[in-house]
């Protein structure tokens, strides 16, 4: 898939890193927030297609089976949405504050994924 085909705020993989499409020409690295200029024709892999559901690993909730892959994809969307909102709200805040919040989100995501895999 090409970069220009992604929706705004959609996560994708590019050169081994997870990014979020921030504008028609900018991507933001998911973990660090560092922005990168992207060409329309750059080949990317949508993040959701990288987290395909695993058939045998499921969690039950209200008699509904949910694959770990789907939970991971939903978590990625949730975290991305939180980060986009936080970036907008803290636009004028000093970088140390932003970095602290990004770090907390990253740690919470990692803990959630560790707990999911236990």
MARKOLZA-760915 format. One line per field, with one value per atom (N, C-alpha, C, O): residue number from 0; residue in three letters; atom name; x, y, z. Coordinates in steps of 0.2 Angstrom, whole numbers. Each point is the difference from the previous one (the first is absolute). Layout:
<rs>
pos <- NUM_...
code <- ALA_...
site <- CA_...
px <- X_...
py <- Y_...
pz <- Z_...
</rs>
This chain:
<rs>
pos <- 0_0_0_0_1_1_1_1_2_2_2_2_3_3_3_3_4_4_4_4_5_5_5_5_6_6_6_6_7_7_7_7_8_8_8_8_9_9_9_9_10_10_10_10_11_11_11_11_12_12_12_12_13_13_13_13_14_14_14_14_15_15_15_15_16_16_16_16_17_17_17_17_18_18_18_18_19_19_19_19_20_20_20_20_21_21_21_21_22_22_22_22_23_23_23_23_24_24_24_24_25_25_25_25_26_26_26_26_27_27_27_27_28_28_28_28_29_29_29_29_30_30_30_30_31_31_31_31_32_32_32_32_33_33_33_33_34_34_34_34_35_35_35_35_36_36_36_36_37_37_37_37_38_38_38_38_39_39_39_39_40_40_40_40_41_41_41_41_42_42_42_42_43_43_43_43_44_44_44_44_45_45_45_45_46_46_46_46_47_47_47_47_48_48_48_48_49_49_49_49_50_50_50_50_51_51_51_51_52_52_52_52_53_53_53_53_54_54_54_54_55_55_55_55_56_56_56_56_57_57_57_57_58_58_58_58_59_59_59_59_60_60_60_60_61_61_61_61_62_62_62_62_63_63_63_63_64_64_64_64_65_65_65_65_66_66_66_66_67_67_67_67_68_68_68_68_69_69_69_69_70_70_70_70_71_71_71_71_72_72_72_72_73_73_73_73_74_74_74_74_75_75_75_75_76_76_76_76_77_77_77_77_78_78_78_78_79_79_79_79_80_80_80_80_81_81_81_81_82_82_82_82_83_83_83_83_84_84_84_84_85_85_85_85_86_86_86_86_87_87_87_87_88_88_88_88_89_89_89_89_90_90_90_90_91_91_91_91_92_92_92_92_93_93_93_93_94_94_94_94_95_95_95_95_96_96_96_96_97_97_97_97_98_98_98_98_99_99_99_99_100_100_100_100_101_101_101_101_102_102_102_102_103_103_103_103_104_104_104_104_105_105_105_105_106_106_106_106_107_107_107_107_108_108_108_108_109_109_109_109_110_110_110_110_111_111_111_111_112_112_112_112_113_113_113_113_114_114_114_114_115_115_115_115_116_116_116_116_117_117_117_117
code <- UNK_UNK_UNK_UNK_UNK_UNK_UNK_UNK_UNK_UNK_UNK_UNK_UNK_UNK_UNK_UNK_UNK_UNK_UNK_UNK_UNK_UNK_UNK_UNK_UNK_UNK_UNK_UNK_UNK_UNK_UNK_UNK_UNK_UNK_UNK_UNK_UNK_UNK_UNK_UNK_UNK_UNK_UNK_UNK_UNK_UNK_UNK_UNK_UNK_UNK_UNK_UNK_UNK_UNK_UNK_UNK_UNK_UNK_UNK_UNK_UNK_UNK_UNK_UNK_UNK_UNK_UNK_UNK_UNK_UNK_UNK_UNK_UNK_UNK_UNK_UNK_UNK_UNK_UNK_UNK_UNK_UNK_UNK_UNK_UNK_UNK_UNK_UNK_UNK_UNK_UNK_UNK_UNK_UNK_UNK_UNK_UNK_UNK_UNK_UNK_UNK_UNK_UNK_UNK_UNK_UNK_UNK_UNK_UNK_UNK_UNK_UNK_UNK_UNK_UNK_UNK_UNK_UNK_UNK_UNK_UNK_UNK_UNK_UNK_UNK_UNK_UNK_UNK_UNK_UNK_UNK_UNK_UNK_UNK_UNK_UNK_UNK_UNK_UNK_UNK_UNK_UNK_UNK_UNK_UNK_UNK_UNK_UNK_UNK_UNK_UNK_UNK_UNK_UNK_UNK_UNK_UNK_UNK_UNK_UNK_UNK_UNK_UNK_UNK_UNK_UNK_UNK_UNK_UNK_UNK_UNK_UNK_UNK_UNK_UNK_UNK_UNK_UNK_UNK_UNK_UNK_UNK_UNK_UNK_UNK_UNK_UNK_UNK_UNK_UNK_UNK_UNK_UNK_UNK_UNK_UNK_UNK_UNK_UNK_UNK_UNK_UNK_UNK_UNK_UNK_UNK_UNK_UNK_UNK_UNK_UNK_UNK_UNK_UNK_UNK_UNK_UNK_UNK_UNK_UNK_UNK_UNK_UNK_UNK_UNK_UNK_UNK_UNK_UNK_UNK_UNK_UNK_UNK_UNK_UNK_UNK_UNK_UNK_UNK_UNK_UNK_UNK_UNK_UNK_UNK_UNK_UNK_UNK_UNK_UNK_UNK_UNK_UNK_UNK_UNK_UNK_UNK_UNK_UNK_UNK_UNK_UNK_UNK_UNK_UNK_UNK_UNK_UNK_UNK_UNK_UNK_UNK_UNK_UNK_UNK_UNK_UNK_UNK_UNK_UNK_UNK_UNK_UNK_UNK_UNK_UNK_UNK_UNK_UNK_UNK_UNK_UNK_UNK_UNK_UNK_UNK_UNK_UNK_UNK_UNK_UNK_UNK_UNK_UNK_UNK_UNK_UNK_UNK_UNK_UNK_UNK_UNK_UNK_UNK_UNK_UNK_UNK_UNK_UNK_UNK_UNK_UNK_UNK_UNK_UNK_UNK_UNK_UNK_UNK_UNK_UNK_UNK_UNK_UNK_UNK_UNK_UNK_UNK_UNK_UNK_UNK_UNK_UNK_UNK_UNK_UNK_UNK_UNK_UNK_UNK_UNK_UNK_UNK_UNK_UNK_UNK_UNK_UNK_UNK_UNK_UNK_UNK_UNK_UNK_UNK_UNK_UNK_UNK_UNK_UNK_UNK_UNK_UNK_UNK_UNK_UNK_UNK_UNK_UNK_UNK_UNK_UNK_UNK_UNK_UNK_UNK_UNK_UNK_UNK_UNK_UNK_UNK_UNK_UNK_UNK_UNK_UNK_UNK_UNK_UNK_UNK_UNK_UNK_UNK_UNK_UNK_UNK_UNK_UNK_UNK_UNK_UNK_UNK_UNK_UNK_UNK_UNK_UNK_UNK_UNK_UNK_UNK_UNK_UNK_UNK_UNK_UNK_UNK_UNK_UNK_UNK_UNK_UNK_UNK_UNK_UNK_UNK_UNK_UNK_UNK_UNK_UNK_UNK_UNK_UNK_UNK_UNK_UNK_UNK_UNK_UNK_UNK_UNK_UNK_UNK_UNK_UNK_UNK_UNK_UNK_UNK_UNK_UNK_UNK_UNK_UNK_UNK_UNK_UNK_UNK_UNK_UNK
site <- N_CA_C_O_N_CA_C_O_N_CA_C_O_N_CA_C_O_N_CA_C_O_N_CA_C_O_N_CA_C_O_N_CA_C_O_N_CA_C_O_N_CA_C_O_N_CA_C_O_N_CA_C_O_N_CA_C_O_N_CA_C_O_N_CA_C_O_N_CA_C_O_N_CA_C_O_N_CA_C_O_N_CA_C_O_N_CA_C_O_N_CA_C_O_N_CA_C_O_N_CA_C_O_N_CA_C_O_N_CA_C_O_N_CA_C_O_N_CA_C_O_N_CA_C_O_N_CA_C_O_N_CA_C_O_N_CA_C_O_N_CA_C_O_N_CA_C_O_N_CA_C_O_N_CA_C_O_N_CA_C_O_N_CA_C_O_N_CA_C_O_N_CA_C_O_N_CA_C_O_N_CA_C_O_N_CA_C_O_N_CA_C_O_N_CA_C_O_N_CA_C_O_N_CA_C_O_N_CA_C_O_N_CA_C_O_N_CA_C_O_N_CA_C_O_N_CA_C_O_N_CA_C_O_N_CA_C_O_N_CA_C_O_N_CA_C_O_N_CA_C_O_N_CA_C_O_N_CA_C_O_N_CA_C_O_N_CA_C_O_N_CA_C_O_N_CA_C_O_N_CA_C_O_N_CA_C_O_N_CA_C_O_N_CA_C_O_N_CA_C_O_N_CA_C_O_N_CA_C_O_N_CA_C_O_N_CA_C_O_N_CA_C_O_N_CA_C_O_N_CA_C_O_N_CA_C_O_N_CA_C_O_N_CA_C_O_N_CA_C_O_N_CA_C_O_N_CA_C_O_N_CA_C_O_N_CA_C_O_N_CA_C_O_N_CA_C_O_N_CA_C_O_N_CA_C_O_N_CA_C_O_N_CA_C_O_N_CA_C_O_N_CA_C_O_N_CA_C_O_N_CA_C_O_N_CA_C_O_N_CA_C_O_N_CA_C_O_N_CA_C_O_N_CA_C_O_N_CA_C_O_N_CA_C_O_N_CA_C_O_N_CA_C_O_N_CA_C_O_N_CA_C_O_N_CA_C_O_N_CA_C_O_N_CA_C_O_N_CA_C_O_N_CA_C_O_N_CA_C_O_N_CA_C_O_N_CA_C_O_N_CA_C_O_N_CA_C_O_N_CA_C_O_N_CA_C_O_N_CA_C_O_N_CA_C_O_N_CA_C_O
px <- 4_-4_4_6_-8_4_-2_-6_10_-1_-6_-4_3_-6_-7_-5_5_-6_-2_-6_10_-2_-4_0_-4_-5_5_4_-6_3_-1_-5_10_1_0_0_1_1_7_5_-4_6_3_-4_10_3_8_3_-1_7_4_-2_8_4_7_2_2_7_1_5_-9_1_-3_1_-4_-3_-7_-2_-2_-7_-1_3_-6_-2_-7_-4_2_-7_0_4_-9_-1_-3_-5_9_-1_-3_-4_6_-3_1_3_-5_2_7_2_2_8_4_6_-9_4_-3_-6_11_-1_3_5_-8_3_2_-5_11_2_-5_0_-3_-4_2_-3_9_3_4_-1_4_4_-4_2_-6_-3_4_-3_8_5_-4_-2_2_-3_4_6_-9_4_-4_-6_10_-3_-1_4_-10_-1_-2_-4_6_-2_-7_-1_-3_-6_1_-4_9_1_4_1_1_4_-5_-6_9_-3_-1_6_-12_0_-5_-3_3_-4_-5_3_-9_-5_1_1_-1_2_-5_2_-8_-5_1_-2_5_1_6_1_3_5_-2_4_-9_-3_-6_-5_6_-5_-2_4_-10_-3_3_1_1_3_-6_-4_2_-6_0_-6_11_-1_1_-1_3_1_-6_0_-4_-6_-2_3_-6_-3_-7_-3_-1_-7_-2_3_-9_-3_-7_-2_-2_-8_-1_-4_7_-2_3_-3_7_2_8_4_-2_7_4_-3_8_4_7_3_0_7_5_-2_8_5_2_1_-1_2_-5_2_-9_-4_0_0_2_1_6_0_5_6_-1_2_-6_-1_-5_1_-6_-4_4_-1_5_5_4_1_2_4_-4_2_-8_-5_-1_0_-2_-1_6_-1_7_6_1_2_-3_1_-5_2_-8_-5_2_-1_3_2_6_0_5_6_-2_3_-7_-2_-3_1_-6_-3_4_0_5_5_4_2_1_4_-4_4_-10_-4_0_1_-3_-1_7_0_5_6_5_6_-9_4_5_6_-8_4_4_4_-5_3_8_2_2_7_1_-4_9_2_0_-2_6_0_-7_-1_-4_-7_-2_-3_3_-2_3_-3_10_4_-2_0_-2_-2_-6_-1_-4_-7_1_-3_7_1_3_-2_7_3_-5_0_-5_-5_-4_-2_0_-5_4_-3_9_4_1_-1_2_1_-7_0_-6_-6_-2_-3_5_-1_4_-3_9_4_-2_0_-2_-3_-6_-1_-4_-6_2_-3_8_1_4_-1_5_3_-6_0_-5_-5_-4_-3_2_-4_3_-3_10_3_1_3_-5_1_-6_0
py <- -6_6_6_0_6_6_4_0_5_4_4_1_2_4_-3_3_-10_-4_-1_-2_4_-1_6_5_-7_5_4_-2_8_4_-4_-3_3_-3_-7_-4_1_-7_-3_4_-9_-3_-4_-3_3_-4_-1_3_-8_-2_3_-1_4_3_-1_2_-6_-1_-3_3_-7_-4_4_-2_8_4_1_0_1_1_8_3_-1_7_2_-5_11_2_5_5_-5_5_7_0_5_6_5_4_-4_4_-3_-5_8_-3_-1_-4_8_-1_-2_0_0_-1_-7_-1_-2_-6_2_3_-6_1_-7_-5_4_-7_-1_4_-10_-2_1_2_-4_-1_7_2_1_6_7_5_-6_7_4_5_-8_4_-1_-5_11_1_-2_1_-3_-2_2_-1_4_2_-7_-4_3_-6_3_4_-8_1_-4_-5_8_-4_-7_-4_3_-7_-4_-6_8_-5_-6_1_-7_-6_-1_0_-1_-1_-7_-2_0_-6_2_2_-2_2_-4_-6_9_-4_-5_-5_6_-5_-6_-6_6_-6_-4_-6_9_-3_-4_-4_6_-4_-4_1_-6_-4_-5_-2_1_-4_-7_-3_1_-7_-4_1_-6_-4_-4_0_-3_-4_4_-2_9_4_4_6_-7_4_1_-3_9_1_1_2_-5_1_6_2_1_5_0_1_-2_0_-5_2_-8_-5_2_-4_8_2_-1_2_-5_-1_5_3_0_5_-2_-2_2_-2_5_6_-9_5_5_6_-8_4_6_6_-7_5_5_6_-9_4_5_5_-8_4_5_6_-7_5_5_6_-8_5_5_6_-9_3_5_6_-8_5_6_5_-6_5_5_6_-9_4_4_6_-9_4_5_6_-7_5_6_6_-8_6_4_6_-9_3_5_6_-9_4_6_5_-6_6_5_6_-8_5_4_6_-10_3_5_5_-7_4_7_5_-6_7_4_6_-9_4_2_6_-9_2_3_1_2_3_5_0_4_6_-2_4_-10_-2_-2_-1_2_-2_-7_-4_2_-6_-5_-6_7_-5_-2_-6_10_-2_-5_-5_7_-5_-6_-6_6_-6_-5_-6_9_-3_-4_-6_10_-3_-6_-5_6_-5_-6_-6_7_-6_-4_-6_10_-3_-4_-6_8_-3_-7_-5_6_-5_-6_-6_8_-5_-3_-7_10_-3_-5_-5_7_-4_-7_-5_6_-6_-4_-6_9_-4_-4_-6_9_-3_-6_-5_6_-5_-6_-6_7_-5_-4_-6_10_-3_-5_-5_8_-4_-6_-5_5_-6_-6_-5_7_-5_-5_-4
pz <- 0_0_0_3_-6_0_5_3_0_5_-1_5_-11_-1_1_0_0_0_7_2_3_7_2_-3_8_3_6_2_-1_5_7_1_3_6_0_5_-11_-1_2_-3_6_2_-6_-3_2_-6_2_4_-7_0_-6_-5_7_-5_2_5_-9_2_7_3_-1_6_6_6_-7_6_-1_-6_11_0_0_4_-9_0_-1_0_1_0_-6_1_-5_-5_3_2_-2_4_-5_2_-9_-5_-6_-1_-5_-6_-2_-5_8_-1_6_0_6_6_4_0_3_4_7_0_5_7_2_0_2_3_6_5_-4_5_7_4_-3_7_2_5_-10_2_-2_3_-8_-2_-5_-2_0_-5_-7_-2_-1_-6_-6_1_-6_-6_-6_-1_-4_-6_-5_0_-2_-4_-7_-1_-4_-7_-1_3_-8_-1_-2_2_-6_-3_4_-2_9_4_2_1_-2_2_7_4_-1_7_1_-5_11_2_5_6_-7_6_6_-1_7_6_1_3_-4_1_-3_2_-8_-4_2_-1_6_3_6_2_1_6_-2_3_-7_-2_6_4_-3_5_0_-5_11_1_2_5_-9_1_7_2_0_6_7_5_-5_6_0_-3_8_1_7_4_-3_7_-1_-5_10_0_4_5_-7_3_-2_-6_11_-1_-6_-4_5_-5_-7_-5_4_-7_0_5_-10_-1_-3_-6_9_-3_-1_5_-11_-1_3_0_2_2_-5_1_-7_-6_0_-1_2_-1_6_-1_7_6_-1_2_-5_-1_-5_1_-6_-5_3_-2_6_3_5_1_3_4_-4_3_-8_-4_-3_1_-3_-2_6_0_6_6_2_1_-1_2_-5_2_-8_-5_1_-1_2_1_6_0_6_6_-2_2_-6_-1_-4_1_-6_-5_5_-1_5_4_5_1_2_4_-3_2_-8_-4_-2_1_-2_-2_6_0_6_6_3_3_-4_3_-5_1_-7_-5_2_-2_7_2_7_2_0_6_-1_-6_11_-1_-1_2_-6_-2_5_0_6_6_2_1_-1_2_-5_2_-8_-6_1_-1_1_1_6_-1_6_6_-1_2_-5_-2_-5_1_-6_-5_3_-2_7_3_4_0_4_4_-5_2_-7_-5_-3_0_-1_-3_5_-1_8_5_1_1_-1_1_-6_2_-8_-5_0_-1_3_1_5_0_6_6_-3_2_-5_-3_-4_1_-6_-4_4_-2_7_4_3_0_3_4_-5_2_-8_-5_-2_-1_1_-2_6_-2_8_5_0_5
</rs>
